[in-house]
Amino acid sequence: DSLIPEYGGNPANIRGYESRLKVNISDVRDPHSMKTLVKGHDFLFNLAGQTSHMDSMADPYTDLDINCKAQLSILEACRNANPGIRIVFAGTRQIYGKPDYLPVDEKHPVRPVDVNGINKMAGEWYHILYNNVYGIRACSLRLTNTIGPRMRIKDARQIRQVLTGKPFEVWGGEQLRDFTYVDDCVDAMMRAALHEEAFGQIFNIGGGKRISLRDLADLLVDTAGEGAYEVREYPADRKKIDIGDYYADDSRLRSLLGWEPRTQLRDGLRQIIDYYRPRLQDYL
C-alpha cells in the first residue's frame, strides 16, 4: 500500500494481524518496486486503484497513471519476474455506464461516463490481453458497491455522520443499487483465484437484493438506532456522470464458481456499525 492519505490505507486495519502479514509501503506506479514484490508468489489480488470518480475528472492524469499505466507495469513485472502467478483484478461496474437494461450482465455494452471508468476498463483489458497472449493467468471481477468494516469513512461518509451525530445527505434517493459485503467479495476473489476455468474471464459480482438509496438511508438509521438524513437534488457537476439505476446479473459467477452472497444487507450494516463504534477515532 502507498498509504496516500486520501485513499484509505490505515494501520488500524491490520491491528492484531501484524505478525501474520508482511507489509510493503510502496506505490504501484514504481515499476522497480513491483518487479521485486511479485517474485516468488503464487497469487496476486490486484486491488490497487484510484477510486474517486470526481477526482478522476479533476485530475485525469493521476487516474491514468494509477488505473491504467501502473496496471501495465504490474503485468510487465509479472511477465518478466513471475509468469506463473495467478492474478485476480478488481474491476468495476462503472465501466458499463448508464445501463440499457437491468440487471446488467457481462454482455452489456461498456461505455464509461467518466475518466475513472475509461482507465479501469483499460486496466481490466490489459489483464485479459496478458492472459490471452502471454499466458499470465488473470481474470477480473467487476465489483459493485463493496461495503464492510475498515472501509474509508474519514471524509463526509454516511457511517461517519451517523456515528458522530450529524445528518447526512442523500442525493436523489430513488436510484437503485446493489451492495456486496466485504466477506462475500473476498470469497468470490478466492474462488476465482483457485478455479482454472476462471482465467481469461470477466465476472460481475452483485449482492443479492437491490435497494433504493433512500431506503438504504432508512435501513442504516434504523440499524444504528440513531442518525438522520436530508434528501437533496443531485449536484449538477455529479449528475453528468451519474449512471442512474444499477444492479448486477452475477449468474455467471454463481454458476461457474459456485459463489453466492451470504451476508444480508441489514446484517452487513450491523457489523459495520459494531466495528466502528469502539474504534471511531482510528478512522477520523
Helices and strands as residue ranges (DSSP letters): G 5-7, G 11-14, G 18-20, H 31-37, E 43-46, H 53-58, H 60-64, I 65-69, H 70-81, E 86-92, G 93-96, H 115-134, E 138-143, E 145-147, H 158-163, E 168-171, E 176-181, H 182-194, G 196-198, E 202-204, E 210-212, H 213-224, E 229-232, H 236-239, H 251-257, H 265-276, G 277-283
